[in-house]
Amino acid sequence: MDMMKKIHEDVSAGISVLKKEGTSLFLKTMAEMDMLKYRYDMYKVEGHLSGLYRELGERFIGAVERRDYGVLSSREMKDLMESIEAIKIEEERYRKELDNLRDIQKD
């Protein structure tokens, strides 16, 4: 009977360790998946931002070629610059989230 008690305690201890390690591995995996999601979202935001900068540059060059120096005061250009600022704020938010996830993983 003493041998069965020892086996039962060993199995219980093994299951406890397995639960703890399994939970730890699950949490690390979830953190990695969150990081991948944020990196992908950041990649999309950076692409969108790049497109907006390209559009802004093309419009500015076109205006200079037409000698339309009031282009920067046009509503369309202001909207474009506001879009760029909004995207930059979103990009910064993703960077902060990634930094937070990296800090969590270090612990």
C-alpha positions in Angstrom: 0.0 0.0 0.0 2.9 2.3 0.8 4.2 1.9 -2.8 0.8 2.9 -4.2 0.8 6.1 -2.1 4.3 7.0 -3.4 3.2 6.4 -7.0 0.1 8.5 -6.5 2.1 11.4 -5.0 4.7 11.2 -7.9 1.9 11.2 -10.5 0.2 14.1 -8.7 3.4 16.0 -8.6 4.1 15.3 -12.3 0.6 16.5 -13.3 1.1 19.6 -11.3 4.4 20.4 -13.0 2.8 19.6 -16.4 -0.1 22.0 -15.7 2.3 24.8 -14.6 4.6 24.3 -17.6 1.7 24.0 -20.0 0.2 27.2 -18.8 3.5 29.0 -19.0 4.0 27.7 -22.6 0.4 28.7 -23.5 0.9 32.3 -22.2 4.2 32.6 -24.1 2.6 31.4 -27.3 -0.2 33.8 -26.9 2.2 36.7 -26.3 4.1 35.7 -29.5 0.9 35.6 -31.5 0.0 39.0 -30.2 3.4 40.3 -31.2 3.0 38.8 -34.7 -0.5 40.4 -35.0 0.9 43.8 -33.9 3.9 43.5 -36.3 1.5 42.7 -39.2 -0.8 45.6 -38.3 2.2 47.9 -38.1 3.5 46.7 -41.5 0.1 47.6 -43.0 0.1 51.0 -41.3 3.6 51.7 -42.5 2.5 50.8 -46.0 -0.5 53.0 -45.8 1.7 55.8 -44.4 4.2 55.4 -47.2 1.4 55.6 -49.8 0.1 58.8 -48.2 3.6 60.4 -48.2 4.0 59.4 -51.8 0.6 61.0 -52.7 1.5 64.2 -50.8 4.8 64.4 -52.6 3.3 63.9 -56.0 0.6 66.5 -55.4 3.2 69.0 -54.1 5.5 68.4 -57.1 2.6 68.8 -59.4 1.6 72.1 -57.8 5.1 73.4 -58.0 5.3 72.5 -61.7 2.0 74.4 -62.2 3.3 77.2 -60.0 0.4 76.8 -57.7 2.0 77.8 -54.4 -1.2 77.9 -52.5 -1.5 74.1 -52.7 -0.5 73.7 -49.0 -3.4 75.8 -47.9 -6.0 73.8 -49.9 -8.5 71.7 -48.0 -7.5 68.5 -49.9 -3.8 68.8 -48.8 -4.8 69.6 -45.2 -7.0 66.5 -45.1 -4.1 64.5 -46.5 -1.7 65.8 -43.8 -4.3 65.1 -41.1 -4.6 61.6 -42.4 -0.8 61.2 -42.2 -0.8 62.5 -38.6 -3.6 60.1 -37.6 -1.7 57.2 -39.1 1.5 58.2 -37.3 -0.4 58.2 -34.0 -1.7 54.7 -34.8 1.8 53.5 -35.7 3.1 54.8 -32.4 0.4 53.0 -30.6 1.4 49.7 -32.2 5.1 50.4 -31.3 4.1 50.9 -27.7 2.0 47.7 -27.6 5.0 45.8 -29.1 7.3 47.2 -26.5 4.8 46.3 -23.7 4.6 42.7 -25.1 8.4 42.5 -25.2 8.6 43.6 -21.6 6.1 41.0 -20.5 8.1 38.3 -22.3 11.2 39.3 -20.5 9.6 38.7 -17.1 
